[in-house]
Amino acid sequence: MEHVDTIVIGAGVSGLSAARLLQDAGRRVVVLEARDRIGGRVHTDRSAAVTDLGASWIHGVTDSPVADAAAAFGMRTVEFTVGGYQVDSRPIAYYGPDGHRLSDDDAAAFAADVHAVDAVLVDVIAASHADASYRDVTEAALERQGWDAARTQRVREYLEHRSEEQYGAWIEELAAHGLDDDTIDGDEVVFPDGYGVLPARLAEGLDVRLEHVVTRIDWSDGIRVDTAHGTFSADTTVVTVPVGVLQAGAVEIVPPLPAANAEALGRLRMNAFEKVFLRFPDRFWDEGVYAIRQQGPESRWWHSWYDLTALHGESTLLTFAAGPAATATRDWSDSQVVASVLEQLRRLYGDRVVEPIRVLRTAWQDDAYSHGSYAYMEPGSTTSDHDDLATPIGERLHLAGEATWTDDPATVPAAMLSGHRAAERILGRAVPIERLWAHT
């Protein structure tokens, strides 16, 4: 049996951050990763054009440790401030229910309506019942506006789509507080060379064992971790596997998680959120816009397309199958999905729409090592559930990952910060997070 000071389970950004800081402090660390690659839900496909199948954006570079790390690692970025599902702030082409593009004045009026609801929504959420859904609070905020049915419906659709695009959940399945963290501080950026550069740099110099599927963690007396490649022991462990894996029971934890952790875990859910990349031989859509969005009943599934052409000079649109659309199309073939997406694009652009020359879809719902893209709060949960999930267990077992960070969960910064916190708890002292990129 191999013994180290700390076993880190999962070679995503959270696990790699914890391992790097612990090793930097002189501890013997091994990272056990089930996949045949590092990165977890940060996954860059390089088979053709560089494509981020998992995390894509830094949602606000101001005071972001990931932005600081990316700069230190020399990662190129391109500004793309629409990843937070903003209603305006950058050029967006809006198409009405009739398939015709809104004038600039009409688009601005629609954005103003969304802002008006958001201004009221803060107080409505604060006063909401613990079991309230995001649908409940948004309907209350809409009711206060006194608008006609059509005007109300356009904003209602937007709020539904925001729930889906931000958390991959239908609006009635998301807690009222589920989007409390939905703020962007500074520009958003994407990576033309791929987000995967970040975990690759974090992993440099670490002992990472790939294809080591952990089946059992025994923390009753020290730490004992079973894998198909043997058993490892340690004084402490950092477990960074996604919420969906913990809930699936794929990893037996002995003794079971204490109530504080288990109850918080039970109130979180993995989402249904997939990306669909469509590369075309030529550009047929609006010039000078970051995104294309349609309104009305036809927007139920495919309502937003993001122009990625600036990343590599190739005519590419990204759309999302999120929430109900992700669930319904889960077993569809690529050709079925493409036909469904193009049907909507042809409403807007007619015969200019041609067949794509390359299609790339994600399947995070079917990934045995994630069971979804990221976690969201269901009605009945509270924002403190994120921190409660990370409550240290017996001073030797620590849970980390995007779902364990309260301020900005479901993001790469949340993963990095949670790994940093776990390392500090094990070391019993503060450690500057800048140590993660101090040796570049």
Rosetta blueprint (number, residue, H / E / L):
1 M L
2 E E
3 H E
4 V E
5 D E
6 T E
7 I E
8 V E
9 I E
10 G L
11 A L
12 G E
13 V H
14 S H
15 G H
16 L H
17 S H
18 A H
19 A H
20 R H
21 L H
22 L H
23 Q H
24 D H
25 A L
26 G L
27 R L
28 R L
29 V E
30 V E
31 V E
32 L E
33 E L
34 A L
35 R L
36 D L
37 R L
38 I L
39 G E
40 G L
41 R L
42 V L
43 H L
44 T E
45 D E
46 R L
47 S L
48 A L
49 A L
50 V L
51 T E
52 D E
53 L L
54 G L
55 A L
56 S L
57 W L
58 I E
59 H L
60 G L
61 V L
62 T L
63 D L
64 S L
65 P H
66 V H
67 A H
68 D H
69 A H
70 A H
71 A H
72 A H
73 F L
74 G L
75 M L
76 R L
77 T L
78 V E
79 E E
80 F L
81 T L
82 V L
83 G L
84 G L
85 Y L
86 Q L
87 V L
88 D L
89 S L
90 R L
91 P L
92 I E
93 A E
94 Y E
95 Y E
96 G L
97 P L
98 D L
99 G L
100 H L
101 R E
102 L L
103 S L
104 D H
105 D H
106 D H
107 A H
108 A H
109 A H
110 F H
111 A H
112 A H
113 D H
114 V H
115 H H
116 A H
117 V H
118 D H
119 A H
120 V H
121 L H
122 V H
123 D H
124 V H
125 I H
126 A H
127 A L
128 S L
129 H L
130 A L
131 D L
132 A L
133 S E
134 Y H
135 R H
136 D H
137 V H
138 T H
139 E H
140 A H
141 A H
142 L H
143 E H
144 R L
145 Q L
146 G L
147 W L
148 D L
149 A H
150 A H
151 R H
152 T H
153 Q H
154 R H
155 V H
156 R H
157 E H
158 Y H
159 L H
160 E H
161 H H
162 R H
163 S H
164 E H
165 E H
166 Q H
167 Y H
168 G L
169 A L
170 W L
171 I L
172 E L
173 E L
174 L L
175 A E
176 A L
177 H L
178 G L
179 L L
180 D L
181 D L
182 D L
183 T L
184 I L
185 D L
186 G L
187 D L
188 E L
189 V E
190 V E
191 F L
192 P L
193 D L
194 G L
195 Y L
196 G L
197 V H
198 L H
199 P H
200 A H
201 R H
202 L H
203 A L
204 E L
205 G L
206 L L
207 D L
208 V E
209 R E
210 L L
211 E L
212 H L
213 V L
214 V E
215 T E
216 R E
217 I E
218 D E
219 W L
220 S L
221 D L
222 G L
223 I E
224 R E
225 V E
226 D E
227 T E
228 A L
229 H L
230 G E
231 T E
232 F E
233 S E
234 A E
235 D E
236 T E
237 T E
238 V E
239 V E
240 T L
241 V L
242 P L
243 V H
244 G H
245 V H
246 L H
247 Q H
248 A H
249 G L
250 A L
251 V L
252 E E
253 I E
254 V E
255 P L
256 P L
257 L L
258 P L
259 A H
260 A H
261 N H
262 A H
263 E H
264 A H
265 L H
266 G H
267 R L
268 L E
269 R E
270 M E
271 N L
272 A L
273 F E
274 E E
275 K E
276 V E
277 F E
278 L E
279 R E
280 F L
281 P L
282 D L
283 R L
284 F L
285 W L
286 D L
287 E L
288 G L
289 V L
290 Y L
291 A E
292 I E
293 R E
294 Q E
295 Q L
296 G L
297 P H
298 E H
299 S H
300 R L
301 W L
302 W L
303 H L
304 S E
305 W E
306 Y E
307 D E
308 L L
309 T H
310 A H
311 L H
312 H H
313 G L
314 E L
315 S L
316 T E
317 L E
318 L E
319 T E
320 F E
321 A E
322 A E
323 G L
324 P H
325 A H
326 A H
327 T H
328 A H
329 T L
330 R L
331 D L
332 W L
333 S L
334 D H
335 S H
336 Q H
337 V H
338 V H
339 A H
340 S H
341 V H
342 L H
343 E H
344 Q H
345 L H
346 R H
347 R H
348 L H
349 Y H
350 G H
351 D H
352 R H
353 V L
354 V L
355 E L
356 P L
357 I L
358 R E
359 V E
360 L E
361 R E
362 T L
363 A L
364 W H
365 Q H
366 D H
367 D L
368 A L
369 Y L
370 S L
371 H L
372 G L
373 S L
374 Y L
375 A E
376 Y E
377 M E
378 E L
379 P L
380 G L
381 S L
382 T L
383 T L
384 S H
385 D H
386 H H
387 D H
388 D H
389 L H
390 A L
391 T L
392 P L
393 I E
394 G L
395 E L
396 R L
397 L E
398 H E
399 L E
400 A L
401 G L
402 E H
403 A H
404 T H
405 W L
406 T L
407 D L
408 D L
409 P L
410 A L
411 T L
412 V H
413 P H
414 A H
415 A H
416 M H
417 L H
418 S H
419 G H
420 H H
421 R H
422 A H
423 A H
424 E H
425 R H
426 I H
427 L H
428 G L
429 R L
430 A L
431 V L
432 P L
433 I H
434 E H
435 R H
436 L H
437 W H
438 A L
439 H L
440 T L
